[in-house]
């Protein structure tokens, strides 16, 4: 069994956390790299497509069925392959040229989206079409996500790596604001089928930007072990690391119990009688808060007492979500959702930082692979919450999920005092 007590020395080509000795990296300096610039533009197009497609798919499923359980089924169809295949996607990423992998997955998404658009236009779309399309795009995401994340170090110098990752993260939050809001507005203005055609165009554009990236050489050769063996070793490391286990639990519970509220937003838009445009503004409020939270955390630098900040942000997230669940005012709900976005994005950013700071380079990929898998729990959680909504209603369900987060975080703060002392 590997000894994880000390991190191994970095080899040529390894990417560790570095402290630049050259002049400070400015906010947008990584965009000065031609290849990263094309990659970043591709990310803008593909993430815009992802979020517009998400809101269009959820709205269409709700309009066809008016069933929270149906929303959950569509979301779970996307989340299941992401949960099961992400580790395999990471293994494939290490064996092929990442640019080509990303182009192939985007091309598959484009074809799937085009088929759905045609089915809507011809009036023959049914729920199982959406479920199958969600499942297939979930499979491609399981390969695209690790490929995209691991491609960044190949596009920028080491000293710009953290800047490139931060810019990537902030831009993703911005695209959530634009994608959700624009998607909701366009559904009401031009119809859900035309939104799907726009998404097709975005995927084509994203693939075209990736094709502009110059790549050379072969993938880096690494020692080959089975994915199963890597996963077992990573799980063993986590099991014997109480701090990492606690931080992953703090990721797991909110993603499973609380974040699925976003896939239930068509119900609240209907409750407030605001239609698809109202849905866009509700989702956009969450995205705006997420952007504010991400930029705020980024501006803090290497601040101390990250543990207390983590717990405060988590509690704020739970409280704001619980209040949103019982709110009867549309303007107040928008304000609360901004707070939900600030709390959730800040909380997840700090938690990610703490996990990354407390693991060794030897197991970083595997631990972060498991970390990424937790986000597949959100669609699966939507399925569970959708079933609860059918019994007690959306308001009580969302309020209850926020309350569970508050109770869980308080329990962790009491039972795991180490979390309160983390810097």
Secondary structure as GFF3:
##gff-version 3
##sequence-region A 1 423
A	DSSP	three_ten_helix	29	32	.	.	.	ID=ss1
A	DSSP	alpha_helix	34	65	.	.	.	ID=ss2
A	DSSP	alpha_helix	68	93	.	.	.	ID=ss3
A	DSSP	alpha_helix	98	121	.	.	.	ID=ss4
A	DSSP	alpha_helix	127	151	.	.	.	ID=ss5
A	DSSP	three_ten_helix	152	154	.	.	.	ID=ss6
A	DSSP	three_ten_helix	158	160	.	.	.	ID=ss7
A	DSSP	alpha_helix	161	190	.	.	.	ID=ss8
A	DSSP	alpha_helix	192	211	.	.	.	ID=ss9
A	DSSP	alpha_helix	227	239	.	.	.	ID=ss10
A	DSSP	alpha_helix	242	257	.	.	.	ID=ss11
A	DSSP	three_ten_helix	259	264	.	.	.	ID=ss12
A	DSSP	alpha_helix	265	271	.	.	.	ID=ss13
A	DSSP	alpha_helix	275	299	.	.	.	ID=ss14
A	DSSP	alpha_helix	306	326	.	.	.	ID=ss15
A	DSSP	alpha_helix	330	357	.	.	.	ID=ss16
A	DSSP	three_ten_helix	361	363	.	.	.	ID=ss17
A	DSSP	alpha_helix	364	373	.	.	.	ID=ss18
A	DSSP	three_ten_helix	374	376	.	.	.	ID=ss19
A	DSSP	alpha_helix	377	392	.	.	.	ID=ss20
A	DSSP	alpha_helix	394	415	.	.	.	ID=ss21
A	DSSP	alpha_helix	417	420	.	.	.	ID=ss22
###
